[in-house]
Amino acid sequence: MRILVTGGAGFIGSHVAELFLQQGHQVFIADDLSSGRKENLPEGASFHQLDIRTEEFSRLVLELKPEAVVHLAAQMDVRKSVADPLLDSDINVLGTIQVARAATQAGARKIIFSSTGGAIYGEQEAFPATEEHPRRPVSPYGTSKLCAEEYLAYFRRAGGPAFAALRYANVYGPRQDPHGEAGVVAIFARKMLAGQTPVINGDGRQTRDFVFVRDVARSNLLALESDAEGVFNIGTGVETDINTLTAMLVAATGFTGRPEHGPAAPGEQLRSLVDPSLAEKVLNWHPEVDLKSGLEETVGYFRAHPER
């Protein structure tokens, strides 16, 4: 199958593209490298350095005529979305409209969209959150992802491609950027390996649902192979607090210092946990990598790539 992956030079996108190639698909990657890295590009993929918001990108899609588009290109920094909601919506909303319109014109049969669980559900009233949980995003980032989902649903109703929106929990693993504000696993692992002291926001009792990146990549493959449409949570359904996560990283890295606690981050969610049972039922997807094994592999990657 001919597949176009937007954001395929990024953390999650590169794993998705790599898996598609392993399955024998023909993979094209469009990425402007604003956050992605050329080193992440899997061998065998055709790379095009483009911004999804441009007419040049639309022309590429019409030229390639992909059977499926896997859309991961995004502005994904929550703090940046608060500081500059116009930029966030320009990339995540208008960019998605551009992708959907081009895919429709090119005759693509399906769009797989990388969405978000925690940022869309906001402060939860039920744990874990199903796909039917009230959607109350507390950031422009979560709002833009929800809006993008609705635009994909509109294009489908208007005769465009089928779509599956995968609402990820907290994704971690090799190739994650340890220098941004997102990705506590990568940030803490990199600091510990460098002998630097990680700082936990607040009391560290805030919880997250950590899902390994290869499991996430496999959810994209299963969504591609399935006729199922709609929204699916992709997480473990297991809640881990930051203090526990930090202790596990200390063990994995051999860090000999003592993590510190800083002030709580303004607006940070206290608990985030998604229910992946629909994905298991409909897509036959379930997480295979437990947190301990995933953290050890991630630490091994950063140990082998100290420059990342």
C-alpha positions in Angstrom: 0.0 0.0 0.0 1.1 3.5 -0.7 1.2 5.4 2.6 2.0 9.1 3.3 3.1 9.8 6.8 3.1 13.4 7.9 5.6 14.1 10.7 7.4 10.9 9.9 10.8 12.3 11.0 9.4 12.8 14.6 9.5 10.7 17.6 6.2 8.7 17.1 6.0 9.2 13.3 9.4 7.6 12.7 8.4 4.5 14.6 5.1 4.3 12.6 6.9 4.7 9.3 9.5 2.1 10.2 6.7 -0.4 11.1 4.9 0.2 7.8 8.1 -0.4 5.9 8.7 -3.7 7.8 5.2 -4.8 6.7 6.1 -4.2 3.1 4.3 -0.9 2.5 5.6 1.9 0.3 6.1 4.8 2.6 6.4 8.5 1.8 7.3 11.0 4.6 6.4 14.7 4.7 8.0 16.6 7.5 9.3 20.2 7.8 11.9 19.2 10.4 10.8 21.9 12.8 10.9 19.3 15.5 11.6 16.0 13.6 15.2 14.9 12.9 16.7 13.5 9.7 18.5 10.9 11.8 15.0 9.4 12.7 14.1 8.8 9.1 13.8 5.0 8.5 15.8 3.5 5.6 13.5 2.9 2.6 11.2 5.8 3.0 10.9 8.6 0.5 11.4 11.9 2.3 9.9 15.3 1.3 10.8 18.3 3.5 7.5 20.2 3.4 5.1 22.1 5.6 1.6 20.5 5.6 0.1 24.0 5.4 1.5 24.8 2.0 0.2 24.3 -1.5 3.4 22.5 -2.3 2.3 19.8 0.2 -1.1 19.6 -1.5 0.5 19.1 -4.9 2.7 16.4 -3.5 -0.3 14.5 -2.2 -2.1 14.8 -5.6 1.1 13.6 -7.3 1.7 10.6 -4.9 -2.0 9.6 -4.7 -1.5 7.7 -1.5 -4.1 5.0 -0.5 -3.8 6.1 3.1 -2.5 9.2 5.0 -1.2 8.9 8.5 -1.2 12.3 10.0 1.2 13.0 12.8 2.6 16.4 12.0 1.5 18.8 14.8 2.4 21.5 17.2 2.5 19.4 20.4 3.9 21.6 23.1 1.1 22.4 25.5 2.9 25.5 27.0 3.6 26.9 23.5 -0.1 26.4 22.7 -1.1 28.6 25.7 1.5 31.2 24.8 0.6 31.2 21.1 -2.8 29.7 20.4 -2.9 31.2 16.9 0.2 29.2 15.9 -1.2 26.1 17.6 -4.5 26.3 15.7 -2.8 27.2 12.4 -0.7 24.0 12.5 -3.1 21.6 14.2 -6.5 22.8 12.8 -5.7 24.5 9.5 -2.9 22.0 8.8 -5.3 19.1 9.3 -7.9 20.7 7.0 -5.1 21.0 4.4 -4.2 17.3 4.9 -7.9 16.2 4.7 -8.6 18.2 1.7 -5.6 17.0 -0.2 -6.2 13.4 0.8 -9.8 13.7 -0.4 -8.8 15.2 -3.8 -6.1 12.5 -4.2 -8.7 9.7 -3.6 -7.1 8.3 -0.4 -9.3 5.7 1.3 -8.3 6.4 4.9 -6.7 8.9 7.3 -5.2 7.8 10.6 -5.0 10.8 12.9 -2.7 11.1 15.9 -4.9 12.7 18.6 -4.6 13.0 22.4 -6.5 11.5 25.3 -5.6 13.5 28.4 -5.5 16.9 26.7 -9.0 16.4 25.2 -10.7 14.9 28.3 -9.2 17.5 30.7 -9.7 17.0 34.4 -11.5 13.7 34.4 -14.7 12.8 36.3 -14.3 9.1 35.7 -11.2 6.8 35.7 -10.2 5.5 33.3 -11.8 7.7 30.7 -13.7 6.0 27.8 -14.1 7.7 24.4 -17.5 8.9 25.6 -16.1 10.8 28.5 -16.9 14.6 28.4 -14.4 16.5 26.4 -13.1 19.5 28.3 -9.7 20.5 27.1 -7.8 22.8 29.4 -5.3 24.0 26.7 -5.4 25.3 23.2 -3.5 22.2 22.2 -6.3 19.8 23.4 -8.9 22.1 21.8 -7.1 22.1 18.5 -6.8 18.3 18.4 -10.5 18.0 19.2 -11.3 20.5 16.5 -9.1 18.5 14.0 -11.1 15.3 14.9 -14.3 17.1 14.1 -13.0 18.4 10.7 -12.0 14.8 9.8 -15.5 13.7 10.7 -16.9 16.4 8.5 -14.8 15.5 5.5 -15.9 11.9 5.9 -19.6 12.9 5.9 -18.9 15.0 2.8 -17.6 12.0 0.9 -14.0 12.1 1.9 -11.7 9.3 3.3 -12.7 7.1 6.3 -10.8 8.2 9.4 -9.6 6.8 12.7 -8.5 9.2 15.4 -6.1 7.6 17.9 -6.3 9.4 21.3 -2.9 8.6 22.8 -2.1 8.5 26.5 1.5 9.6 27.5 3.7 8.1 24.9 7.4 7.4 25.7 10.3 5.5 24.3 13.4 5.7 22.1 13.9 8.9 20.0 11.7 11.0 22.3 13.0 14.6 22.5 14.6 15.1 26.0 15.0 18.8 25.5 11.4 20.0 25.3 8.8 20.5 28.0 6.9 17.4 27.1 8.1 13.8 27.7 9.0 13.4 31.4 10.5 10.0 30.7 13.0 11.3 28.1 13.8 14.5 30.1 14.4 12.6 33.4 16.3 9.7 31.8 18.7 12.1 29.9 19.3 14.2 33.1 20.0 11.1 35.2 22.4 9.6 32.7 24.3 12.9 32.6 24.4 13.1 36.4 22.0 16.0 36.6 19.2 16.3 39.1 15.7 15.9 37.8 13.1 18.2 39.3 9.6 16.8 39.9 6.7 19.3 39.6 4.9 19.7 42.9 4.5 16.7 45.2 4.8 14.1 42.4 1.5 12.5 43.1 0.1 13.5 39.7 -0.6 10.4 37.6 -0.3 9.5 33.9 -1.0 6.5 31.7 2.4 5.7 30.1 2.3 3.8 26.8 5.3 2.6 24.9 6.0 4.0 21.4 6.2 0.7 19.6 2.8 -0.2 21.0 1.5 3.1 19.6 3.0 2.4 16.2 1.2 -0.9 16.1 -2.1 0.8 16.8 -1.6 2.8 13.7 -0.9 -0.4 11.7 -4.0 -2.1 13.0 -6.2 1.0 12.4 -4.9 1.0 8.8 -5.7 -2.6 8.3 -9.1 -2.4 9.9 -12.3 -1.1 8.3 -13.2 0.4 11.7 -13.7 4.2 11.9 -14.0 6.7 14.7 -12.2 7.5 17.9 -10.0 5.1 19.9 -8.1 5.5 23.1 -4.5 4.2 22.9 -3.2 3.7 26.4 -2.6 1.0 29.1 -5.3 1.8 31.5 -2.6 1.7 34.2 -2.1 4.8 36.4 1.5 5.6 37.5 2.4 8.6 39.6 5.5 10.7 38.9 7.2 9.7 42.1 6.9 6.0 41.2 8.1 6.7 37.6 11.1 8.6 38.9 12.1 5.8 41.2 11.9 3.3 38.3 14.1 5.6 36.2 16.6 5.9 39.1 16.8 2.1 39.1 17.1 1.8 35.3 19.8 4.5 35.0 21.8 3.8 38.2 21.4 7.5 39.2 23.0 8.1 42.6 21.6 11.5 43.4 18.3 12.5 44.9 15.6 13.9 42.7 14.2 17.2 43.9 10.7 18.7 44.0 9.9 22.1 42.6 6.8 24.2 42.4 3.7 22.6 40.8 3.3 23.5 37.2 0.3 25.9 36.7 -2.7 24.1 35.2 -1.1 20.6 35.2 -3.7 17.8 35.3 -3.7 15.8 38.5 -4.8 12.5 37.0 -4.9 11.2 33.4 -5.9 7.7 32.6 -7.6 6.3 29.5 -9.6 3.1 28.9 -8.2 1.2 25.8 -10.9 -1.5 25.8 -12.6 -0.2 22.6 -9.3 -0.4 20.7 -8.8 -4.0 22.0 -12.4 -5.0 21.0 -12.5 -3.3 17.6 -8.9 -3.1 16.4 -7.5 -6.1 18.3 -4.9 -3.8 19.9 -3.6 -4.0 23.4 -0.3 -2.8 24.9 2.4 -5.5 25.0 5.3 -3.6 26.6 5.1 -3.2 30.4 6.5 0.1 31.9 9.6 -1.5 33.5 10.7 -3.1 30.2 9.9 0.1 28.2 11.8 2.3 30.6 14.8 0.0 30.5 14.8 0.1 26.7 14.4 3.9 26.6 17.3 4.4 29.0 19.4 2.0 26.9 18.7 4.2 23.9 19.7 7.4 25.6 22.8 5.7 27.0 23.8 4.7 23.5 22.9 8.1 22.0 24.3 10.7 24.5 24.1 13.4 21.9 20.3 13.1 21.6 
